[in-house]
Amino acid sequence: MDFRPKMIISGGSAYPRDWDYARLRTIADKVGALLMCDMAYFSGLVAAQEVNQPFDFCDVVTTTTHKSLRGPRAGMIFFRKGPKPARKGQPEGAVYDYEDKINFSVFPSLQGGPHNHQIAALGVALKQVDTPLFKAYAKQVKANAKAIGDALMKKGFKMVTDGTENHLVLWDLRPLGLTGNKVEKVCELAHITLNKNSMFGDSSDLAPGGVRIGAPAMTSRGLKEKDFEKIADFLERAVNITLKVQKERGKLLKEFNRGVENNEEIAVLKKDVEKFSMTFDMPGFDVINLKYGKEWGIDQHRCW
């Protein structure tokens, strides 16, 4: 009410809970603002009806297509068309005028020629999304995210919002005296992919207070709840290694990075992670040819 913004934006890249779009719509109408949702990270869950959908309430909805939607690297913009609903102070017969503005802003302002291979791949991806198999996948993504969050909390660690309703968990490392960039570094060396992430109240993005852990990629490889609990065990080991190195080397990042070079405990963790992950196939690979290509006279490099 103080600033009367022209647009209110919802959606986020590191928020573990769902969104109350109806409440946001009420606030937007109260101040005369447009309501937009960027559902880039969780659009796959929206498509599978596993989280609230923004379309009934938002004027504009944007998404990438290569995250939980599991399509090619691209994006989509949805916007309202046609007559506006009657509202106080609004002229009769008012219509939405987003189409020309958005189309012109995309092309030629921001985008050159269309990438037809991406458009074809997106069509295939969206066809797959509209299947019972994808809906089962989205449901499993949520179950796996909950499983790893619960497993870490049982170990005494702090998850932001004490759990999750979507595909990710946000791990607050500040109670341990650690920063996200140090834990990310140890995990990276052990072949565990996650990313450092700022926590509410952080004073600097250079030393973020936590890490973000997502479930979609490993769910695509067939992992279930028990498997994600195993990943929580790996993460606990990574944090303990981080604490040990920091105790030996101090909190200065430069010295910490020297302490993780050729670290034997990280090497053992990496070996265990690789042994575990190799039991799950990568989606899209012809495993038979990769394993037996030479016997069948197949060039394995081409298989890759």
C-alpha positions in Angstrom: 0.0 0.0 0.0 3.0 2.3 0.6 4.7 1.8 -2.7 1.8 0.6 -4.9 4.0 -1.6 -7.3 3.0 -1.9 -10.9 3.8 -5.7 -10.8 4.0 -8.3 -8.0 6.1 -11.3 -8.9 5.7 -14.8 -7.3 7.7 -17.9 -7.8 11.2 -18.7 -6.7 14.3 -20.8 -7.3 15.0 -21.8 -3.7 11.6 -21.9 -1.8 10.6 -25.3 -0.4 6.9 -24.5 0.1 3.9 -23.9 -2.2 2.4 -20.6 -3.2 -0.9 -19.0 -2.3 -1.8 -17.4 -5.6 -5.4 -16.5 -4.5 -4.0 -14.4 -1.6 -1.4 -12.8 -3.9 -4.2 -11.9 -6.4 -6.2 -10.2 -3.7 -3.1 -8.1 -2.7 -2.4 -7.3 -6.4 -6.0 -6.1 -7.0 -5.9 -4.0 -3.8 -2.9 -2.0 -5.0 -3.8 -2.1 -8.8 -0.8 -4.3 -9.7 -0.3 -7.0 -12.3 0.4 -10.4 -10.9 3.2 -12.5 -12.5 4.4 -16.0 -11.6 7.8 -17.4 -12.6 7.3 -21.1 -12.2 10.6 -22.1 -13.9 11.8 -24.5 -11.3 8.5 -26.2 -10.4 6.5 -26.1 -13.6 6.8 -29.9 -13.9 4.9 -30.2 -10.6 2.4 -27.7 -11.8 1.8 -29.7 -15.0 1.4 -32.9 -12.9 -1.0 -31.1 -10.5 1.3 -31.8 -7.6 1.4 -28.2 -6.5 -0.9 -25.2 -6.8 -1.3 -23.8 -10.3 -1.0 -20.1 -11.0 -3.1 -19.7 -14.2 -6.4 -18.9 -12.6 -4.9 -15.9 -10.7 -1.9 -14.5 -12.6 -1.8 -12.1 -15.5 1.5 -13.5 -16.8 3.2 -16.9 -16.1 6.7 -17.7 -17.3 8.8 -20.9 -17.1 11.9 -22.5 -18.4 11.4 -25.9 -19.9 14.5 -27.8 -18.9 14.2 -28.2 -15.1 11.4 -30.2 -13.5 9.5 -30.1 -16.9 12.4 -32.2 -18.3 12.4 -30.7 -21.7 15.0 -28.9 -23.8 16.7 -25.7 -22.7 14.1 -23.1 -23.6 11.3 -21.0 -22.1 7.6 -20.3 -22.4 5.4 -17.2 -21.6 1.7 -17.5 -20.9 -0.5 -14.4 -20.7 -4.1 -13.4 -20.5 -6.2 -12.5 -23.5 -9.7 -11.2 -24.1 -12.0 -9.1 -21.9 -11.0 -8.2 -18.4 -13.4 -9.1 -15.5 -15.5 -6.2 -14.3 -13.8 -4.3 -11.5 -14.4 -1.0 -9.7 -12.8 1.9 -11.5 -12.2 0.0 -14.7 -13.8 1.2 -18.0 -16.5 -1.0 -19.4 -15.3 -3.4 -22.2 -11.7 -3.3 -21.1 -9.5 -6.0 -22.7 -6.0 -7.4 -21.8 -3.3 -5.9 -24.0 -0.3 -8.1 -23.2 0.0 -10.0 -26.4 1.6 -7.4 -28.7 3.8 -6.0 -25.9 5.2 -9.5 -25.0 5.6 -10.7 -28.5 7.5 -7.5 -29.5 9.7 -7.7 -26.4 10.7 -11.3 -27.3 11.2 -10.7 -31.0 13.0 -8.8 -32.3 14.0 -7.1 -29.0 15.5 -10.1 -27.2 15.5 -13.1 -29.5 16.7 -13.7 -33.0 15.6 -16.6 -35.3 13.6 -19.4 -33.7 15.5 -22.6 -32.9 13.3 -25.2 -34.6 15.1 -28.1 -33.0 14.2 -26.7 -29.6 10.6 -26.2 -30.6 10.4 -29.8 -31.8 12.0 -31.1 -28.6 9.6 -29.1 -26.5 6.7 -30.6 -28.4 8.0 -34.1 -27.5 8.6 -33.1 -23.9 5.1 -31.6 -23.4 3.6 -34.8 -25.0 5.5 -36.8 -22.4 4.3 -34.5 -19.6 0.7 -35.3 -20.5 1.1 -39.0 -19.5 0.5 -41.0 -16.4 4.2 -41.9 -16.3 5.2 -38.2 -15.9 2.6 -37.7 -13.2 4.0 -40.7 -11.3 7.5 -39.1 -11.8 6.4 -35.8 -10.4 4.8 -37.5 -7.4 8.0 -39.4 -6.8 10.0 -36.2 -7.0 8.0 -34.7 -4.1 8.3 -37.9 -2.1 12.1 -38.0 -2.6 12.6 -34.4 -1.7 10.6 -35.0 1.5 12.6 -38.1 2.2 16.0 -36.4 2.1 14.8 -33.4 4.1 13.3 -35.7 6.8 16.5 -37.8 6.8 18.7 -34.8 7.3 16.5 -33.3 10.0 16.6 -36.7 11.9 20.3 -36.3 11.9 19.9 -32.9 13.7 20.4 -30.6 10.7 18.3 -27.5 10.1 16.1 -27.4 6.9 14.5 -24.0 6.0 10.7 -24.1 6.8 11.4 -27.5 8.5 10.5 -29.5 5.4 9.3 -29.2 1.8 6.1 -29.3 -0.3 7.9 -29.4 -3.7 11.0 -30.7 -5.4 13.8 -29.2 -3.2 15.1 -28.7 0.3 17.1 -25.7 1.6 19.7 -26.7 4.2 20.7 -24.0 6.7 24.3 -24.6 7.6 24.8 -21.6 9.8 24.0 -23.5 13.1 27.1 -25.7 12.2 29.3 -22.6 11.6 29.7 -23.5 7.9 29.1 -21.7 4.7 27.4 -23.1 1.6 30.4 -22.5 -0.7 32.6 -24.8 1.5 30.1 -27.6 1.6 29.5 -27.2 -2.1 33.3 -27.5 -2.7 33.6 -30.7 -0.7 30.5 -32.2 -2.4 31.8 -31.3 -5.8 35.0 -33.1 -5.2 33.0 -36.1 -4.1 30.9 -36.0 -7.3 27.8 -34.8 -5.5 26.0 -31.9 -7.3 24.3 -29.3 -5.2 24.7 -25.6 -5.0 25.5 -22.9 -2.4 22.5 -20.7 -1.6 21.8 -17.6 0.5 19.7 -17.9 3.5 17.2 -15.4 4.9 19.3 -12.9 7.0 22.6 -13.5 5.2 24.7 -10.4 5.0 26.7 -11.4 1.9 26.2 -13.7 -1.1 30.0 -14.3 -1.1 29.5 -16.5 2.0 26.0 -17.9 1.7 24.6 -19.7 4.7 23.3 -22.9 3.1 22.9 -25.2 0.2 20.0 -26.1 -2.1 19.3 -29.8 -2.9 16.9 -30.8 -5.7 15.3 -34.2 -6.3 14.3 -34.2 -10.0 17.6 -35.3 -11.6 18.2 -38.4 -9.4 14.5 -39.3 -9.5 14.9 -39.5 -13.3 17.5 -42.2 -12.7 15.0 -44.2 -10.8 15.9 -43.4 -7.2 13.2 -43.8 -4.5 12.9 -42.6 -0.9 15.3 -45.1 0.6 17.9 -44.1 -2.0 17.6 -40.5 -1.0 18.0 -41.4 2.6 21.4 -43.0 1.5 22.2 -39.7 -0.2 21.6 -38.0 3.1 24.2 -40.2 4.7 26.7 -39.1 2.0 25.8 -35.5 2.7 26.4 -36.0 6.4 29.8 -37.3 5.7 30.6 -34.4 3.4 29.6 -31.9 6.2 31.7 -33.7 8.7 34.7 -33.5 6.4 34.0 -29.8 5.9 33.9 -29.2 9.6 37.2 -31.1 10.1 39.0 -29.3 7.3 37.7 -25.9 8.6 38.9 -26.8 12.2 42.4 -27.6 10.9 42.7 -24.8 8.4 40.5 -22.0 9.8 37.6 -20.2 8.2 39.5 -18.4 5.4 38.2 -19.8 2.1 41.7 -19.7 0.5 43.2 -21.9 3.2 40.1 -24.2 3.3 40.5 -24.9 -0.5 44.1 -25.9 0.1 42.9 -28.3 2.9 40.6 -30.2 0.5 43.2 -30.8 -2.1 44.2 -34.5 -2.2 42.1 -35.1 0.9 41.9 -38.8 1.6 38.5 -38.7 3.3 37.0 -36.9 0.2 38.6 -39.5 -2.0 36.9 -42.4 -0.1 33.6 -40.5 -0.1 33.9 -40.0 -3.9 34.5 -43.7 -4.4 31.5 -44.6 -2.3 29.3 -42.1 -4.2 30.4 -43.4 -7.6 29.8 -47.0 -6.5 26.3 -46.1 -5.4 25.4 -44.0 -8.4 26.6 -46.5 -10.9 23.8 -48.9 -9.9 21.3 -46.4 -11.5 21.2 -46.0 -15.2 21.4 -42.6 -16.9 18.1 -41.9 -18.7 18.5 -41.9 -22.5 21.5 -44.1 -22.7 21.6 -47.4 -24.5 23.2 -49.3 -21.7 23.5 -52.6 -23.6 25.5 -51.0 -26.4 27.7 -49.1 -23.9 28.6 -52.3 -22.1 28.8 -54.7 -25.1 29.6 -52.4 -28.0 33.0 -53.8 -28.7 31.8 -57.4 -28.9 29.1 -56.4 -31.4 31.5 -54.2 -33.5 29.9 -51.0 -32.3 31.9 -47.8 -31.9 31.3 -46.9 -28.2 32.3 -43.3 -28.8 29.4 -42.9 -31.2 27.1 -44.5 -28.6 28.1 -41.7 -26.2 
